Amino acid sequence: MKTGTWRIPALIVAMSLATAWAIRGQFGHEQGAAWAGGIGGVALVLVSRRQDWYRKMMVVALASGIGWGAGGMISYGMIVGYGKADNFINAFYGLGMLFVIGGLFGWLGGGLVGLTLDSTKENRVKWGALITEMTVGGLLTYYLLVEQIGVKMTPPRSEAWAVCLGAALAMLWHMAREKRLSAIRVAFFSMLGAGIGFGLGNFLQVLGITALVSFNMWNVMEYSIGFFGGLGMAYGVFSSKWPMDIPEPKKWENWSAWVVIALFIPLIVYRESLSYAHFARRLKNLPNLESLATISTVVAAVVLFLMMILLYLQLRNRQLGQKEVFQTLFILLVPYMLVSYIVKGIFGGIMEATHHLYLLNILILILLLRFIKAPFSFGNQDSVPIKKWSLYLLVAITFMALLALLAITLHGDIGGHNRFPLD
């Protein structure tokens, strides 16, 4: 596959996931990450220009949402603080652990997407076995590493990273056993991209704080993990060999995916971040608090309800084509942007420059999509070159070390944390 043929499609996937992941910073947790992951999955299907993948749009969105969303249970606030340390050991630990956490996001997200694309009528993925293995793997790894051995990444915060690590290892074991090599490729490159993106994003945040940049640098970090994670996922998919003419999902599969993507995830986001009680706490310092909270929660409910209806109408269409997938992408993305304005307090006059950049990114995405005129050739790789990939990981870890070294030479005490106290 010539790289020039997939540069714009890969950029579209990267920007879609990056924009959604930056918006996710307003909501956090699993539900915010799942919404963003679903958007990344739809963007991937859209730029693929494969009609058989169009039919699996909602199922791919579900897989991407669950995979990228699962990592939302990981607590990484303390790790970000370690990355701000003024000494190499702790700064490298911070960036290195962010590489691990970002990698877990990417492995689970990219892995489930790859498995969904690799599942055919003749060679279906054994989802029941996979979910069971990942659940058991997550629990066993957590209790072995955290409870028995005492490995702590973020004390005294949650150590849920170990659950995700166990689930990721179980997924790898399952994919290797079932010879799902293309899915392994997507998982690996998603992991590599998201890991590098998270560490690099923390470094950029440190630079912004050091330079006294008046901007939400945390959002820059979120954008970075989404961008490079999406780029890695796109490369993994576009460079790999996939079955041709995947059969259309069963009706119940599509509607089950719709329930999760269009109903379940938005309702959790609404309950956790857009309810009247939430606005009453968030906007407590503004005048006319009761009316502002009421207007905000009602408008947010209307936006989400309209999104659900539009997605319902899309799925009722028996012939899902490029137009329908295009519409679905922005039906998911635009309301996510709108509720991010609302949750910040737009009706109280509160806005940030980052919100306007979300809109700019969406406009750029629309323009970029006009440049994809015809289907492009996918790669045909289905190998797992362990030595080469080990070298990639070594280079990535070395890159984190160089970023840590550069960071501590540029700043003093900016409020970082020390995981390992230096006397």
N, C-alpha and C positions, 0 to 999 in steps of 0.2 A: 504494500500500500504506500503510495506517495504521500508524504506528510502534507504537502500543499493542498491536497484534496479535502482534508478533514480539519484544517486549521480553524476556519470560521465556524463549522459545526461544534468543534471542541470548545471554542471561545464562548459560543452561545450557551452551552451546558455549564461552563465554568461561571459565567456571569449570572446565569439564572440561579444556580445554587448559592453563589456568593451573595447576591442581593437578598434572596430569601433568608440566608443564614444571618446576614446583618440585621434584617428585620426581626429574626428570631431572638436577637439580643434584647428586644423590648419585652419578651415573654418568657424566655428561658425554658429549662426543664425538657422533659421528653416530648410534650405536646408541641412545643415550639419547634423543636428539631424535626419532629415527624412531619409537620406541615412543610417545612423547608425541604426536607428530603423528598417528599411527594412531588414538589415543584421540579426538583432536579431530575426526577425520573421521567416526568412528562416531557421536559425539555429534551432529554436524551432520545425519547421515542420520536419526537417531532423532527429532529434534525437527521435521524437515521434514514428517512425517506423509504422505509420499508412498510408496505401495506399490511403485511402480516403482523408487524409490531404495533401498528396503529390499533388493531383489534384488541391488543393486550394492554392498551394504554392504562386503564385503571388498575389492572393487576400489577403492572410494573411500578406505577405510582405507589401502590400499597406496599410492595416489597421494599422500595426505596425509602418510603416513609418510616416503616417499622425498623429497617436496618439503621438508617441515620438517626432515627429517634431514640433507639435503645441506648445509645451513648449519652443521652441527655441525663441519665441517672448519675453520671460521674460528677463529682465535685472537683472543680479545678481552680477555685478562687485563690486558695493558698499557693498553688503551684505558680500561678501568674505572679504572685508576690515574690516567690523565690527567684523568678526570672528577673526581678528588679533589684536583686541583691548587688552589693558593691564589691563582691569577691567572687573569684572564678568558680570555686567548688559549688556554691549555692546557686549562682547564676546558670551554670551549666546543668546542674540538677533540675532547675526550673524549666529551662528550654528542652532538656532531654525528656523530662516527664510529659511535657506538653506534646512532644513528638509522639510519645507512646499513646497518650490520650487521643490525640487527633487521629493516630493510626487505627485505634480501636473504632472510632466513629467510621472511618473510611472502610475498614475491613468488613464490618458488619453491613454497612450500606451497600458497598460495591459487591460484596459477596452475594447478598440476597437478590440484587438486580441481575447479576450474572447467572445465578441459578434459575431465575424466572425466564430469562431469555434462552436458556439451554434446555428448558423442559419441553418435551414434545410428546405426542400421543404414544409413540413407540418407546420413548425413554423418559418417562415422567420422573420428576424429582420426588423422592419419598419424603414429603413434607412432614408427615407425622413423626417419622424416625428422626429427621433433622431437628425439629423443634424439641423433641424429647432429649436428644443428645446435647443440644445447646443448653437446655435448662439444667440438666444434670451436671454438665461440664462447668457451667457458671457457678452453681452452688458448691460443687466439690472444690473448685479452685479457690473460691472465696474462703471456705472454712479451712482449707489446707494452708494457704498463704497467709491469710490475715489472722484467723483464730488460733491455728496451731503453731505455725512458724513465727508469726508476729511481724510479717512484712507490712509496713505502713508507709504509704506514699504521701498522704495528706493529713497526718494527725493534727488536731482531734476531729477532723471532718470525716465524712463518709468515705469508706474504702470500696465503693461500688465498682471502681475500675477493675477489681479482681473478678467480679461477676462477668463483666464484659470480656475480659481476657479469656476466661474459661469458655465462654460461649464462642468466641472467635476461634480458639484452638479446636473446639469440638466441630465447628463448621469446616475448618481446614481438614480435619481428619475425615469428615463425611465426604467432602468434595474429592479428596485424594482417593478414598476407597471406591467411590463411584466413578472415578476418572473424569470428573468435571473440570478439565484443565482450563478451558476458556473462562469458566467462572472463577477459578483460582487467579487467573491473570487479572481479571477486573478487580477482585478483592485486593490483590497485592498493590496494583498501581493506585487504586483509591486510597489505600492505607498510606502509601508513600507520599502521595500528594497532600492528603489531609494532615499527616504528621508534620511534613515540612511547612505547610501553610500555618499550622498552629504555632510552631516554634518561631517562624519568621514573623508572624503577626504580633507575638509578644515582644519581639525585638523592635518592631516598628512602633509599638506602643511605648516602649522605653525611650526611643528616639524622640517621639512626640512630646512626652512628659519632660525630657531633658531640655528640649528646645522651647518649652513653654508654648507649644502650639495650642491655640484655643479651638479645640476640636475633640469630639468624642473618640479618643484613640482606642478605647475598648471595642468600639464598633469596627474600627480598622482591623483589629485582630480577628473579629468574627468574620469579616468579609474575606480575610486572607485564607482562613481554613476552608470556607466554602468555595472560594475560587480555585485553589490548588487541589482540593478534594474533588471538585467537579471536573477539573482538567484531567486528573488521574483516572477518574471513572470513565470519562469519555475516551481517553487513550486506550484504556484496557478493553473497552467494548469495540472501538473502531479498528484496533489492530488484531483482533482475535477472530477465529473461525466459528461461525454459528450455523445451526441447522437452518435449512431453507424452508419457507412456507410453513411457519408454525401455525398449528390449528387454532381456530378461534376459541377463546375461553367459553366455558359453559355460562349460561345466563346467571346462575346463582353465584358464580365466581365474580363476575363483573359487579353485580349488585352488592355483594358482600364487601367488595373493595370500595364501592361508593359509600356504603354506610360508615366505614372507618374514615375515609378521606374527606367526605363532604359533610358528615354529620358528627361522628364521634370526636374527632380531633378538634374541630371548631368549637364544639360545645364545651370541651374541657378548657380550651383557651379562654372561652367566654367566662366560664365559672371562676377560673383562677385569676384572670387579669382584666376582665371587662364588666364585672358585676358592679352594682351600685355601691356595695360595701368597699370594693377595691378603690373605686374613684373617690369615695368619701375619705379614705385614708390618704390617697395619693395627692388629692387637690385640696387638702385641708387648710392650706395657707392662702387660698384664693377667696375673694369675695363671692357671694351668691353660691356657696358650696352646694347646697341641695339641688338647685336648678341645674348647675353645671354637671353634677354627678348623674342626675336624671337624664339630661339631654345626651350625655356621652354614652351611657349604657343603652339607651333606646336606639340611638343611631347605630351603635355597634351591632346591636341585635338585628336591625334592619339590613345592614350590610351583609352580615353572615347569612341571614335568611335568603336574601337575593342570590348569594353565591350558591347556596344549596339548591335552590330552584333551577338556576342556570345549569349546574352540573347534572341535575336530574334530567333536564331536557336534552343535554348532550348525550347522556347514556341511553336515552330512549331511541336515539337515532340508530337504526339498524346498520347503516353503512358509515362506520367511523373512518374518515379519511384525513388528509392533511389539514383541511380547513377546520375540522372538528377538534383535532389535537391542538392546533394553533389556538383556537378559542379557549380550550380547556386550560392551557398553560396560563393565559392571562386572566381567566376566571378565578384561578387559584392565587395568582401573584398579586393582581391589583387590589382585591379586598384585603389581603395580608398587609399591603402597604397602607391602605386606608385606615385599618384598625390600629396600625402603629402610630399614625398621626393622632388618632383618638385617645389611645392609652397614654400618650405623652401629655395630652391636655390642650389640644388645638382649640377647643371651644372656650378655654380660659386664656387663649392668646399665647400658649406655650408651644414653641416649635424649635427644632434643631436643624442645622444645615444638613445633617445626615439624612433626614427625611426627604429633603429635596433631591439629594443624590440618589435615593431609591427610585424616585420618579425619573431622573435622568438615565439611570441604568435601564429602566423599562423601555424608555424611548430608544435608547441605543440598541437594545435587543430587537425591537421591531424593525429598525433599519438593517441590522445585520441579517435578519431572516430573509430580507429581500435579495441578499447576495447568493443564497443557496438556490440555484436554478434547476439542478438535476441531481439524481442520486449519485453518490460517490462510491468508489470501490472500497470495501472493507478489507482488512488484512486476512491472512489465512493461518495465523500462528495459533497453535494449541499446545505449545511446549512450556515446560516450567524449568528454565535454566537456573538451577539453584545457585551455582557459583556466581553467575552474573548478578543475580538478585541479591546475594550476600554482599557483593561489592557495592551495589546501590545503597544498601542499608548502612554499610560502613561509611560511604561518602556522605550520606545524610546525617549520621551521627557526628562525623567530623565537621560538617557544616554548622551543626548546632553548637559545637565547641568553639568554632571560630566566631560565631555570632555572640556567644557569651563573653569571649575574650574582648571582642570589640566593644561590647556594651559597657563593661566595667571600666574601660579606658575613657569613656565618654561622659560618665556621670559619677557623682558621689552618692550620698544617701538620698534616695528619692522615695523612701518609705517601703523598701523591700523587706522580705522576711528571710531568716536564715533557718534552713532545715537542719543544718549542722552548725551549731554555735562555734564561733572561733574565739578562743581566749588569747 
